[in-house]
Amino acid sequence: ARAVRRGTKLYNLILPLWLLWIFPQTWLVVLPANFIVDLLVSALALRFAGARGIAGVLKFSILRTWLCGFAADAAGTALMAAPLFAEPLLPEAARRRWSDMLSYPLTMNPFESPAALLWTLGCVALSAFVIYGLNYNFCFRRAELTDAQRRRVSLALALFTAPWLFLLPTKWLY
C-alpha cells in the first residue's frame, strides 16, 4: 500500500505540469482564459475604485498584470511543492507521518488533513500577496491612479485571481 501511495503522489504532482508540456495546445485555453479573468477583474475593480480613463489604464497595465499573475502563481506552486521535495530528506521514522499528514493530502485532497489545508491556504495567501505587491508596485505604479485606487485594484486582483484552484481535490480529476 505504501508503494502505491508514493506512486500516486508523484503522478499527481507531475501530471498537470507535464500535461502542459506534452499537450502544448492546453496553453491555448489556459493563457486566454487567464487573460480574460485578469482583464475583467481589473476593469471592474477600476470602475468600482472610481478610476477615470479605464481603457487607458488597462491598455497600459493588462499585459503586466497578466504576466505578474503567472509569476505569483509560480511562487505559490513552489511553496505547494516544497513538502513533497522535503519528504525524502526526512528520517524514515518521520517520513510516513509527514506523508500522511501533509504531502499526500496536498496532492490528493487538502481537506483530508488540517495541516494540508493550512499549508494550501498559505500557498494561496502567498500568491495573493505577490499578486498584490506586483500589481501595486509594478503594474499600476505609473498608471493615472491615486494611491487608494492602486491599493483597491491590487487588492481586488489579489483576492479574485489568487490560485483558489489549489484547493480543488485532484482526486476528483483522476
Disulfide bonds with the S-S distance in Angstrom:
none
